[in-house]
Amino acid sequence: MTNYLGMDTFTSAYCECALWSSTDDKGTPLDAAEYADTELAEKTVAKFKADCERFQAENAELLARASEHQSTDRQGHDFWLTRNRHGAGFWDGDYPKELGDALTKASEKFGTCNLYVGDDGKIHAM
């Protein structure tokens, strides 16, 4: 797993999943080779770090329990998928139902986040 811009393991996995599951306007995944040298906009990095830091702080007890079932990097991955209502995430059975449901509810409070390549050639979040 790539460590993005000094991010902690959770946030780096969140970022990696965001790029993997997002596409440009032609349908090319943002983790494709052609985007290997594309920078994340400063505001995108700040948003990723702030959202992940807040999620981890607000759900520290739940995430500690989740560590018995999945690694920290998987939890970051699941936060991105769940908040954006992809077909997998905290709710899909890799965690005990009660724990997965609680983390799903906590994730959905953050709303969705979408990525796009801006006119500046950087990846932005909205």
C-alpha positions in Angstrom: 0.0 0.0 0.0 1.2 3.5 -0.9 1.7 5.9 2.0 0.2 9.2 0.6 1.8 12.4 1.8 2.7 11.3 5.3 -0.9 10.1 6.0 -1.5 7.6 8.8 -2.4 4.0 7.7 -6.2 4.5 7.9 -6.1 7.7 5.9 -3.6 6.4 3.3 -5.9 3.4 2.7 -8.9 5.7 2.4 -7.0 7.7 -0.2 -5.9 4.6 -2.1 -9.5 3.3 -2.2 -10.8 6.8 -3.2 -8.5 6.8 -6.3 -9.2 3.1 -7.1 -13.0 3.5 -7.0 -13.1 6.9 -8.8 -12.9 7.6 -12.5 -12.3 10.6 -14.7 -14.9 11.8 -17.2 -13.8 9.1 -19.7 -14.2 6.3 -17.2 -10.5 5.8 -16.5 -9.8 4.9 -12.8 -7.8 7.6 -11.0 -5.3 5.0 -9.9 -4.5 4.0 -13.5 -0.9 4.4 -14.8 -1.8 7.6 -16.7 -2.5 9.2 -13.3 0.5 7.9 -11.5 2.2 11.3 -11.4 -1.0 13.3 -10.8 -1.0 15.2 -7.6 -3.9 15.5 -5.1 -4.9 19.1 -4.7 -3.9 20.6 -1.3 -7.5 21.0 -0.4 -8.2 17.3 -1.2 -5.4 16.2 1.0 -6.6 18.4 3.8 -10.2 17.1 3.4 -9.1 13.5 3.4 -6.9 14.0 6.5 -9.6 16.0 8.4 -12.4 13.6 7.6 -10.4 10.5 8.5 -9.0 12.1 11.7 -12.6 13.1 12.8 -14.0 9.7 11.9 -11.3 7.9 13.9 -11.6 10.2 16.9 -15.4 10.0 17.0 -15.4 6.2 16.6 -12.2 5.2 18.4 -14.0 2.6 20.5 -15.8 1.1 17.5 -12.6 1.0 15.5 -10.7 -0.6 18.3 -13.3 -3.4 18.4 -13.2 -3.6 14.6 -9.4 -4.2 14.7 -10.2 -7.6 16.1 -11.8 -8.4 12.6 -10.0 -6.2 10.1 -6.7 -4.3 9.8 -6.5 -0.5 10.1 -5.9 -0.1 6.4 -9.0 -2.2 5.6 -11.0 0.1 7.9 -9.9 3.2 6.0 -10.9 1.5 2.8 -14.3 0.6 4.2 -14.8 4.1 5.4 -14.5 5.4 1.8 -16.7 2.7 0.4 -19.4 3.1 3.1 -19.6 6.9 3.1 -20.0 6.8 -0.7 -22.5 3.9 -0.6 -20.5 1.6 -2.8 -21.5 -2.1 -2.9 -19.2 -3.0 0.0 -18.0 -1.5 3.2 -18.5 -1.9 7.0 -21.9 -3.4 6.6 -21.1 -6.3 4.2 -20.3 -9.0 6.6 -16.6 -8.7 7.4 -17.5 -7.3 10.9 -20.1 -8.5 13.4 -23.4 -7.2 12.4 -23.9 -4.8 15.3 -20.4 -3.3 14.8 -20.7 -3.1 11.1 -24.1 -1.4 11.4 -22.7 1.2 13.9 -19.7 2.0 11.7 -22.0 2.2 8.7 -24.2 4.8 10.4 -21.2 6.7 11.6 -19.7 6.7 8.0 -22.9 7.9 6.4 -23.0 11.0 8.6 -20.1 12.3 6.5 -22.1 12.3 3.3 -20.6 11.4 -0.1 -17.3 12.6 -1.5 -16.5 12.6 -5.2 -13.2 13.1 -7.0 -12.5 14.8 -10.3 -9.5 16.0 -12.3 -9.5 19.7 -12.4 -8.4 22.1 -15.1 -5.1 22.4 -13.1 -4.5 18.7 -13.7 -4.8 17.9 -10.0 -7.3 15.6 -8.3 -9.9 17.5 -6.4 -12.7 16.4 -3.9 -16.2 17.7 -3.9 
